[in-house]
Amino acid sequence: GHRIVSITIPKTTFRKNQNMTKELINTSGASKVALGGYDPVAFFTDSKPMNGDFNITAENRGATYYFTNEEHKRMFKSNPDKYAPQTGGFCTFGVSVGALFPVDITTAQVY
């Protein structure tokens, strides 16, 4: 079976390398879709990844985000820094060691 393992990263290491993703957003190629089309607000409101609707979108820092409904879009647009993924949507562990790894969205955690 599969196990989810949690890794604790010293904050000083994370902060040092966090700047490398300040302008980078992990998107799907030329489409610029962030989070693989998952709704970023749903991680907070529904506590799980939910596929967004390609007809309900918002742009932020050059990336396109999909939402499950208009309310989630409104919430995102009113406070994108709260809902946009940290470290540009790249693996936090990877960023802590100076590398940009893709993310398995099903293991994302909200803190």
KELOTI-805757 format. One record per residue: residue number from 1; residue in one letter; y, z, x of N, C-alpha, C in turn. Coordinates in nm, 3 decimals. Layout:
% residues N
  num  residuo      npy      npz      npx     capy     capz     capx      cpy      cpz      cpx
  NUM        a        Y        Z        X        Y        Z        X        Y        Z        X
...
***
This chain:
% residues 111
  num  residuo      npy      npz      npx     capy     capz     capx      cpy      cpz      cpx
    1        g   -0.119    0.000    0.080    0.000    0.000    0.000    0.125    0.000    0.084
    2        h    0.237   -0.002    0.018    0.367   -0.003    0.083    0.428    0.136    0.076
    3        r    0.504    0.169    0.177    0.579    0.294    0.179    0.724    0.263    0.211
    4        i    0.814    0.336    0.149    0.954    0.324    0.183    0.985    0.434    0.283
    5        v    1.041    0.394    0.395    1.073    0.488    0.500    1.223    0.497    0.512
    6        s    1.274    0.617    0.520    1.418    0.638    0.536    1.448    0.664    0.683
    7        i    1.553    0.601    0.732    1.593    0.619    0.871    1.733    0.678    0.872
    8        t    1.752    0.785    0.946    1.883    0.846    0.959    1.949    0.790    1.084
    9        i    2.071    0.742    1.068    2.145    0.681    1.178    2.266    0.769    1.208
   10        p    2.286    0.807    1.333    2.405    0.887    1.367    2.532    0.814    1.324
   11        k    2.623    0.888    1.258    2.745    0.825    1.207    2.827    0.761    1.318
   12        t    2.829    0.818    1.436    2.909    0.761    1.543    2.857    0.622    1.581
   13        t    2.727    0.604    1.584    2.670    0.474    1.615    2.704    0.374    1.506
   14        f    2.691    0.415    1.381    2.719    0.327    1.269    2.866    0.283    1.271
   15        r    2.957    0.378    1.287    3.099    0.345    1.287    3.135    0.250    1.400
   16        k    3.076    0.270    1.514    3.104    0.184    1.630    3.069    0.039    1.600
   17        n    2.954    0.014    1.541    2.907   -0.121    1.516    2.948   -0.176    1.380
   18        q    3.000   -0.092    1.295    3.040   -0.135    1.161    3.147   -0.244    1.169
   19        n    3.231   -0.241    1.271    3.338   -0.340    1.284    3.284   -0.482    1.299
   20        m    3.161   -0.498    1.348    3.107   -0.632    1.366    3.086   -0.703    1.233
   21        t    3.078   -0.630    1.122    3.058   -0.693    0.992    3.184   -0.689    0.907
   22        k    3.295   -0.649    0.965    3.418   -0.635    0.888    3.456   -0.765    0.815
   23        e    3.434   -0.879    0.877    3.468   -1.006    0.816    3.345   -1.085    0.770
   24        l    3.226   -1.045    0.811    3.104   -1.118    0.775    3.046   -1.067    0.644
   25        i    3.002   -1.159    0.561    2.933   -1.124    0.437    2.801   -1.199    0.437
   26        n    2.693   -1.129    0.410    2.560   -1.188    0.405    2.548   -1.267    0.274
   27        t    2.557   -1.400    0.283    2.551   -1.485    0.164    2.438   -1.586    0.176
   28        s    2.408   -1.650    0.065    2.302   -1.751    0.058    2.357   -1.888    0.093
   29        g    2.361   -1.919    0.222    2.399   -2.052    0.268    2.534   -2.100    0.217
   30        a    2.541   -2.229    0.188    2.666   -2.292    0.147    2.714   -2.244    0.010
   31        s    2.625   -2.188   -0.071    2.665   -2.141   -0.204    2.756   -2.019   -0.197
   32        k    2.750   -1.946   -0.087    2.829   -1.823   -0.067    2.798   -1.715   -0.169
   33        v    2.678   -1.718   -0.227    2.637   -1.615   -0.324    2.593   -1.491   -0.246
   34        a    2.654   -1.379   -0.278    2.622   -1.252   -0.212    2.508   -1.181   -0.286
   35        l    2.437   -1.098   -0.215    2.329   -1.015   -0.269    2.219   -1.096   -0.335
   36        g    2.203   -1.220   -0.297    2.098   -1.303   -0.354    2.112   -1.322   -0.504
   37        g    2.234   -1.305   -0.555    2.258   -1.322   -0.698    2.238   -1.196   -0.781
   38        y    2.207   -1.085   -0.715    2.193   -0.958   -0.788    2.331   -0.901   -0.819
   39        d    2.340   -0.829   -0.928    2.463   -0.767   -0.975    2.492   -0.642   -0.892
   40        p    2.604   -0.639   -0.815    2.632   -0.521   -0.733    2.662   -0.395   -0.813
   41        v    2.717   -0.410   -0.931    2.752   -0.294   -1.013    2.627   -0.229   -1.071
   42        a    2.525   -0.309   -1.098    2.401   -0.256   -1.158    2.334   -0.151   -1.070
   43        f    2.352   -0.161   -0.938    2.295   -0.058   -0.850    2.351    0.079   -0.883
   44        f    2.476    0.083   -0.931    2.540    0.209   -0.966    2.512    0.249   -1.111
   45        t    2.521    0.153   -1.203    2.509    0.185   -1.346    2.364    0.191   -1.395
   46        d    2.277    0.111   -1.334    2.138    0.104   -1.379    2.039    0.158   -1.275
   47        s    2.091    0.193   -1.157    2.009    0.249   -1.047    1.895    0.158   -1.003
   48        k    1.915    0.027   -1.017    1.813   -0.068   -0.973    1.875   -0.207   -0.959
   49        p    1.811   -0.293   -0.882    1.863   -0.430   -0.872    1.837   -0.507   -1.000
   50        m    1.940   -0.578   -1.046    1.928   -0.661   -1.165    1.989   -0.797   -1.135
   51        n    1.918   -0.903   -1.172    1.969   -1.038   -1.150    2.096   -1.059   -1.231
   52        g    2.197   -1.114   -1.163    2.321   -1.147   -1.231    2.311   -1.283   -1.299
   53        d    2.409   -1.311   -1.382    2.418   -1.438   -1.455    2.512   -1.530   -1.379
   54        f    2.467   -1.651   -1.345    2.551   -1.741   -1.267    2.676   -1.787   -1.343
   55        n    2.684   -1.756   -1.472    2.803   -1.788   -1.551    2.906   -1.675   -1.550
   56        i    2.869   -1.558   -1.495    2.960   -1.443   -1.490    2.977   -1.407   -1.343
   57        t    3.086   -1.453   -1.282    3.104   -1.437   -1.138    3.243   -1.386   -1.103
   58        a    3.253   -1.336   -0.981    3.382   -1.298   -0.922    3.373   -1.325   -0.772
   59        e    3.486   -1.357   -0.714    3.494   -1.383   -0.570    3.552   -1.260   -0.501
   60        n    3.501   -1.232   -0.382    3.557   -1.125   -0.300    3.528   -1.156   -0.153
   61        r    3.633   -1.161   -0.071    3.621   -1.186    0.072    3.535   -1.309    0.103
   62        g    3.552   -1.415    0.025    3.483   -1.540    0.050    3.341   -1.547   -0.004
   63        a    3.296   -1.444   -0.072    3.161   -1.442   -0.128    3.170   -1.443   -0.281
   64        t    3.069   -1.500   -0.345    3.060   -1.504   -0.490    2.956   -1.402   -0.535
   65        y    2.995   -1.316   -0.628    2.905   -1.214   -0.683    2.872   -1.249   -0.828
   66        y    2.747   -1.230   -0.866    2.701   -1.253   -1.004    2.689   -1.117   -1.074
   67        f    2.709   -1.119   -1.205    2.703   -0.995   -1.284    2.618   -1.015   -1.408
   68        t    2.559   -0.906   -1.456    2.476   -0.914   -1.576    2.560   -0.923   -1.702
   69        n    2.684   -0.875   -1.696    2.771   -0.880   -1.814    2.918   -0.874   -1.771
   70        e    3.007   -0.900   -1.864    3.151   -0.903   -1.837    3.205   -0.765   -1.797
   71        e    3.147   -0.660   -1.852    3.191   -0.524   -1.817    3.168   -0.497   -1.668
   72        h    3.053   -0.536   -1.616    3.025   -0.518   -1.474    3.122   -0.599   -1.389
   73        k    3.154   -0.718   -1.433    3.251   -0.801   -1.361    3.388   -0.732   -1.359
   74        r    3.429   -0.678   -1.472    3.558   -0.607   -1.480    3.558   -0.487   -1.386
   75        m    3.450   -0.411   -1.386    3.440   -0.294   -1.299    3.452   -0.335   -1.152
   76        f    3.382   -0.441   -1.115    3.386   -0.489   -0.977    3.526   -0.533   -0.939
   77        k    3.589   -0.611   -1.024    3.722   -0.663   -0.992    3.826   -0.551   -0.983
   78        s    3.806   -0.443   -1.056    3.902   -0.332   -1.050    3.885   -0.248   -0.924
   79        n    3.767   -0.255   -0.860    3.742   -0.175   -0.740    3.632   -0.238   -0.654
   80        p    3.657   -0.356   -0.596    3.552   -0.425   -0.521    3.499   -0.346   -0.402
   81        d    3.584   -0.265   -0.338    3.537   -0.187   -0.223    3.430   -0.085   -0.262
   82        k    3.434   -0.040   -0.385    3.333    0.056   -0.432    3.198   -0.013   -0.449
   83        y    3.198   -0.136   -0.499    3.073   -0.202   -0.537    3.020   -0.305   -0.437
   84        a    3.106   -0.362   -0.354    3.059   -0.459   -0.255    2.972   -0.385   -0.153
   85        p    2.870   -0.451   -0.103    2.779   -0.383   -0.009    2.847   -0.346    0.122
   86        q    2.811   -0.228    0.173    2.861   -0.186    0.304    2.800   -0.276    0.410
   87        t    2.861   -0.280    0.522    2.817   -0.360    0.636    2.794   -0.506    0.598
   88        g    2.872   -0.556    0.502    2.866   -0.697    0.465    2.737   -0.740    0.398
   89        g    2.655   -0.644    0.358    2.526   -0.677    0.295    2.415   -0.698    0.396
   90        f    2.442   -0.666    0.522    2.338   -0.673    0.624    2.269   -0.537    0.635
   91        c    2.153   -0.535    0.695    2.075   -0.413    0.716    2.157   -0.311    0.795
   92        t    2.174   -0.191    0.740    2.252   -0.087    0.806    2.192   -0.047    0.940
   93        f    2.060   -0.039    0.946    1.996   -0.007    1.073    2.028   -0.114    1.177
   94        g    2.015   -0.240    1.139    2.045   -0.349    1.231    2.187   -0.341    1.284
   95        v    2.283   -0.316    1.194    2.422   -0.304    1.235    2.438   -0.189    1.334
   96        s    2.365   -0.080    1.312    2.377    0.036    1.401    2.331    0.005    1.543
   97        v    2.245   -0.096    1.559    2.197   -0.133    1.692    2.257   -0.266    1.738
   98        g    2.360   -0.313    1.666    2.431   -0.433    1.708    2.365   -0.564    1.668
   99        a    2.284   -0.564    1.562    2.216   -0.686    1.517    2.239   -0.706    1.368
  100        l    2.233   -0.831    1.323    2.250   -0.863    1.181    2.115   -0.904    1.124
  101        f    2.051   -0.811    1.055    1.921   -0.836    0.993    1.942   -0.861    0.844
  102        p    1.858   -0.945    0.782    1.865   -0.961    0.636    1.818   -0.833    0.567
  103        v    1.844   -0.825    0.439    1.811   -0.706    0.361    1.710   -0.741    0.253
  104        d    1.613   -0.654    0.231    1.523   -0.665    0.116    1.594   -0.590    0.003
  105        i    1.650   -0.664   -0.090    1.735   -0.607   -0.194    1.662   -0.502   -0.278
  106        t    1.530   -0.511   -0.285    1.455   -0.414   -0.366    1.450   -0.276   -0.301
  107        t    1.491   -0.266   -0.175    1.492   -0.135   -0.108    1.632   -0.080   -0.092
  108        a    1.731   -0.146   -0.151    1.871   -0.101   -0.137    1.888    0.036   -0.198
  109        q    1.976    0.113   -0.135    2.004    0.248   -0.183    2.153    0.267   -0.198
  110        v    2.194    0.345   -0.299    2.333    0.375   -0.324    2.357    0.521   -0.288
  111        y    2.457    0.544   -0.204    2.493    0.681   -0.166    2.633    0.710   -0.208
***
